[in-house]
Amino acid sequence: MNVAGVVKDWLLIAFSWSVIKDTVTPINLFGYGLAFLGVAYYNHSKLQALKAKDAQKKAAQPDEESSRLLEEREGEGIGKRNESQK
């Protein structure tokens, strides 16, 4: 919501500058640029965190599958040992 508020402010500033012909000083432009960089960095870091989380999930899935296969094989091995002992 905070990011959406910043974007709304940019749109209002662009509107006031282009339609109403409000003046924009270099300090204003610097502040707008800084805000833009902050939003870009926020989105970049959020996207990287999502990618890392997805990669971690994908890495954990084969481990779960292989452990199930090992349990099945061990269960079959125990059954064969019990039959051979009888």
C-alpha positions in Angstrom: 0.0 0.0 0.0 2.9 2.3 0.7 4.3 1.7 -2.7 0.9 2.4 -4.3 0.7 5.7 -2.4 4.1 6.8 -3.8 3.0 5.9 -7.3 -0.2 7.9 -6.8 1.9 10.9 -5.6 4.0 10.7 -8.8 0.9 10.7 -10.9 -0.5 13.7 -9.1 2.8 15.6 -9.5 3.0 14.7 -13.2 -0.6 15.9 -13.7 0.1 19.2 -11.8 3.3 19.8 -13.8 1.8 19.0 -17.3 -1.8 20.3 -17.0 -1.7 23.0 -14.3 1.9 24.1 -15.2 3.1 23.9 -11.6 6.9 24.6 -11.3 9.2 21.7 -10.5 12.6 22.6 -9.0 15.8 20.6 -9.2 15.4 19.6 -5.6 11.9 18.3 -6.3 13.3 16.2 -9.2 16.0 14.8 -7.0 13.5 13.8 -4.4 11.3 12.2 -7.1 14.3 10.3 -8.4 15.3 9.1 -4.9 11.7 7.9 -4.3 11.7 6.1 -7.7 15.0 4.4 -6.8 13.6 3.3 -3.4 10.5 1.8 -5.0 12.7 0.0 -7.6 15.0 -1.4 -4.9 12.0 -2.5 -2.8 10.5 -4.4 -5.8 13.8 -5.9 -6.8 14.5 -7.2 -3.3 11.0 -8.5 -2.9 11.3 -10.4 -6.2 14.6 -11.9 -5.3 13.2 -13.1 -2.0 10.3 -14.8 -3.8 12.7 -16.4 -6.3 14.9 -17.7 -3.4 11.8 -19.1 -1.6 10.6 -20.9 -4.8 14.1 -22.3 -5.3 14.2 -23.6 -1.8 10.8 -25.3 -2.2 12.0 -26.9 -5.4 15.2 -28.1 -3.8 13.2 -29.7 -0.9 10.7 -31.5 -3.1 13.2 -34.1 -4.5 14.5 -34.8 -1.0 10.9 -35.7 0.1 10.4 -37.9 -2.9 13.7 -39.7 -2.5 13.0 -40.3 1.2 9.7 -41.9 0.3 11.3 -44.1 -2.2 14.0 -45.2 0.3 11.3 -46.0 2.9 9.5 -48.1 0.3 12.7 -50.0 -0.5 13.5 -50.5 3.1 10.0 -51.8 3.8 10.4 -54.3 0.9 13.8 -55.3 2.2 12.4 -56.0 5.7 9.6 -58.1 4.2 12.1 -60.1 2.2 14.3 -60.7 5.2 11.3 -61.9 7.3 10.3 -64.3 4.5 13.9 -65.7 4.2 14.1 -66.2 7.9 11.0 -68.4 8.1 
